[in-house]
Amino acid sequence: GEKTSVGALIDQLDSRAHGMLLLVLALPMCIPNVPGISTIFGVLMMLPAIQLVLGSRRLWVPQRVRGWEVDSAPLRRTLRTASPTLKRVEYLIKPRWSRLTRFPVTILVGLQTLLMAFILILPIPFANWPPGMTVAMTSLALLQRDGMLMLLTIPAAIASIASVYFGTRVGLAIIDNIIEWG
Protein backbone atom coordinates (compact mmCIF):
# COMPACT_ATOMS: atom_id res chain seq x y z
CA GLY A 1 0.00 0.00 0.00
CA GLU A 2 0.87 3.66 0.01
CA LYS A 3 1.26 3.74 3.78
CA THR A 4 2.22 1.20 6.38
CA SER A 5 2.00 1.35 10.15
CA VAL A 6 4.89 1.00 12.56
CA GLY A 7 2.98 -1.89 14.13
CA ALA A 8 2.82 -3.73 10.78
CA LEU A 9 6.57 -3.25 10.30
CA ILE A 10 7.27 -4.60 13.79
CA ASP A 11 4.98 -7.58 13.14
CA GLN A 12 6.80 -8.32 9.86
CA LEU A 13 10.18 -8.19 11.57
CA ASP A 14 8.92 -10.42 14.41
CA SER A 15 11.82 -11.39 16.72
CA ARG A 16 14.28 -9.33 14.68
CA ALA A 17 12.52 -6.06 15.46
CA HIS A 18 14.79 -5.43 18.47
CA GLY A 19 17.81 -5.54 16.17
CA MET A 20 16.22 -3.32 13.54
CA LEU A 21 15.20 -0.65 16.06
CA LEU A 22 18.65 -0.71 17.64
CA LEU A 23 20.25 -0.37 14.19
CA VAL A 24 18.07 2.62 13.31
CA LEU A 25 19.01 4.25 16.62
CA ALA A 26 22.73 3.33 16.46
CA LEU A 27 23.61 4.38 12.92
CA PRO A 28 23.26 8.14 13.57
CA MET A 29 25.65 7.69 16.52
CA CYS A 30 28.35 6.34 14.19
CA ILE A 31 28.81 9.69 12.45
CA PRO A 32 29.46 13.22 13.73
CA ASN A 33 26.16 14.80 14.67
CA VAL A 34 24.50 17.54 16.68
CA PRO A 35 25.70 17.69 20.31
CA GLY A 36 23.07 16.36 22.68
CA ILE A 37 21.32 14.14 20.17
CA SER A 38 23.17 11.10 21.53
CA THR A 39 21.31 11.62 24.82
CA ILE A 40 17.96 11.29 23.06
CA PHE A 41 19.07 8.24 21.08
CA GLY A 42 20.59 6.67 24.20
CA VAL A 43 17.30 6.99 26.08
CA LEU A 44 15.41 5.50 23.11
CA MET A 45 17.88 2.56 22.96
CA MET A 46 16.95 1.66 26.50
CA LEU A 47 13.47 0.39 25.48
CA PRO A 48 14.65 -2.50 23.29
CA ALA A 49 17.65 -3.13 25.59
CA ILE A 50 15.42 -3.55 28.65
CA GLN A 51 13.14 -5.82 26.65
CA LEU A 52 16.14 -7.99 25.72
CA VAL A 53 17.11 -8.17 29.39
CA LEU A 54 13.58 -9.24 30.28
CA GLY A 55 13.64 -11.97 27.63
CA SER A 56 11.03 -10.43 25.35
CA ARG A 57 10.81 -12.32 22.07
CA ARG A 58 8.79 -9.63 20.34
CA LEU A 59 9.45 -5.88 20.50
CA TRP A 60 6.81 -4.02 22.46
CA VAL A 61 6.05 -0.39 21.65
CA PRO A 62 3.14 1.67 22.92
CA GLN A 63 -0.11 1.24 20.96
CA ARG A 64 0.05 4.89 19.96
CA VAL A 65 3.46 4.33 18.29
CA ARG A 66 2.21 1.11 16.61
CA GLY A 67 -0.47 3.22 14.94
CA TRP A 68 1.95 5.72 13.41
CA GLU A 69 1.94 5.50 9.65
CA VAL A 70 4.86 6.00 7.29
CA ASP A 71 4.86 6.41 3.53
CA SER A 72 5.80 3.17 1.80
CA ALA A 73 7.53 4.85 -1.17
CA PRO A 74 10.47 6.29 0.82
CA LEU A 75 10.85 2.95 2.61
CA ARG A 76 11.08 1.14 -0.72
CA ARG A 77 13.60 3.69 -2.06
CA THR A 78 15.72 3.32 1.06
CA LEU A 79 15.69 -0.47 0.76
CA ARG A 80 16.60 -0.30 -2.94
CA THR A 81 19.45 2.13 -2.20
CA ALA A 82 20.74 0.09 0.73
CA SER A 83 20.38 -3.27 -1.01
CA PRO A 84 23.84 -3.38 -2.70
CA THR A 85 25.58 -2.48 0.56
CA LEU A 86 23.50 -4.99 2.49
CA LYS A 87 24.43 -7.72 0.02
CA ARG A 88 28.13 -6.98 0.55
CA VAL A 89 27.65 -6.99 4.32
CA GLU A 90 25.78 -10.32 4.14
CA TYR A 91 28.97 -11.89 2.85
CA LEU A 92 30.60 -11.12 6.20
CA ILE A 93 27.60 -11.21 8.52
CA LYS A 94 25.57 -14.39 8.23
CA PRO A 95 23.73 -16.85 10.44
CA ARG A 96 26.26 -18.84 12.50
CA TRP A 97 26.47 -19.78 16.13
CA SER A 98 22.92 -18.43 16.31
CA ARG A 99 22.47 -19.73 19.86
CA LEU A 100 24.47 -16.68 20.96
CA THR A 101 21.77 -14.39 19.57
CA ARG A 102 18.83 -15.97 21.40
CA PHE A 103 17.48 -16.15 24.93
CA PRO A 104 19.02 -16.50 27.54
CA VAL A 105 22.18 -14.95 25.99
CA THR A 106 20.09 -11.93 24.96
CA ILE A 107 19.87 -11.01 28.64
CA LEU A 108 23.62 -10.27 28.56
CA VAL A 109 23.25 -8.60 25.15
CA GLY A 110 20.57 -6.34 26.63
CA LEU A 111 22.77 -5.46 29.63
CA GLN A 112 25.67 -4.59 27.33
CA THR A 113 23.35 -2.47 25.18
CA LEU A 114 21.99 -0.72 28.28
CA LEU A 115 25.56 0.15 29.27
CA MET A 116 26.27 1.55 25.79
CA ALA A 117 23.00 3.53 25.89
CA PHE A 118 23.97 4.94 29.29
CA ILE A 119 27.32 6.07 27.89
CA LEU A 120 25.48 7.77 25.01
CA ILE A 121 23.32 9.65 27.51
CA LEU A 122 26.37 11.14 29.25
CA PRO A 123 27.27 14.64 28.04
CA ILE A 124 30.78 13.73 26.88
CA PRO A 125 31.93 15.26 23.57
CA PHE A 126 32.82 12.71 20.85
CA ALA A 127 31.84 9.80 23.12
CA ASN A 128 29.01 8.66 20.88
CA TRP A 129 31.03 6.91 18.16
CA PRO A 130 32.45 3.86 20.00
CA PRO A 131 29.21 2.88 21.81
CA GLY A 132 27.19 3.70 18.68
CA MET A 133 29.34 1.35 16.63
CA THR A 134 29.09 -1.32 19.32
CA VAL A 135 25.28 -1.12 19.32
CA ALA A 136 25.27 -1.17 15.50
CA MET A 137 27.37 -4.36 15.59
CA THR A 138 25.02 -5.84 18.20
CA SER A 139 21.96 -4.99 16.13
CA LEU A 140 23.46 -6.54 12.98
CA ALA A 141 24.31 -9.67 14.96
CA LEU A 142 20.71 -9.88 16.20
CA LEU A 143 19.29 -9.24 12.73
CA GLN A 144 21.45 -11.84 11.00
CA ARG A 145 21.62 -14.28 13.94
CA ASP A 146 25.40 -14.05 13.79
CA GLY A 147 26.85 -15.34 17.06
CA MET A 148 30.41 -14.76 15.91
CA LEU A 149 29.69 -11.05 15.39
CA MET A 150 27.90 -11.04 18.75
CA LEU A 151 31.11 -12.28 20.39
CA LEU A 152 33.01 -9.45 18.70
CA THR A 153 30.71 -6.93 20.38
CA ILE A 154 32.28 -7.80 23.73
CA PRO A 155 35.74 -6.38 22.94
CA ALA A 156 34.00 -3.52 21.11
CA ALA A 157 32.06 -2.69 24.29
CA ILE A 158 35.24 -2.87 26.36
CA ALA A 159 36.98 -0.58 23.88
CA SER A 160 33.99 1.80 24.03
CA ILE A 161 34.20 2.01 27.80
CA ALA A 162 37.99 2.45 27.71
CA SER A 163 37.87 5.15 25.04
CA VAL A 164 35.23 7.13 26.91
CA TYR A 165 37.15 6.74 30.17
CA PHE A 166 40.50 7.82 28.71
CA GLY A 167 38.87 10.53 26.58
CA THR A 168 37.22 11.95 29.67
CA ARG A 169 40.47 11.81 31.65
CA VAL A 170 42.38 13.61 28.87
CA GLY A 171 39.62 16.21 28.52
CA LEU A 172 39.58 16.90 32.24
CA ALA A 173 43.39 17.14 32.32
CA ILE A 174 43.33 19.67 29.48
CA ILE A 175 40.67 21.74 31.26
CA ASP A 176 42.65 21.55 34.50
CA ASN A 177 45.85 22.71 32.73
CA ILE A 178 44.00 25.59 31.08
CA ILE A 179 42.60 26.70 34.46
CA GLU A 180 46.04 26.47 36.12
CA TRP A 181 47.72 28.23 33.20
CA GLY A 182 45.19 31.09 33.15
Protein Blocks (a to p, Z undefined) as FASTA:
>chain_A
ZZdcfklmmmmnmmmmmmmmmmmmmmmmmpccdehjlmmmmmmmmmmmmmmmnopabdcd
dfklmmpccdfklmmmmmmmmmmmmmmmmmmmccehklmmccfklmmmmmmmmmmmmmmm
pccehklmmmmmmmmmmmmmmmnopaklmmmmmmmmmmmmmmmmmmmmmmmmmmmmmmmm
ZZ
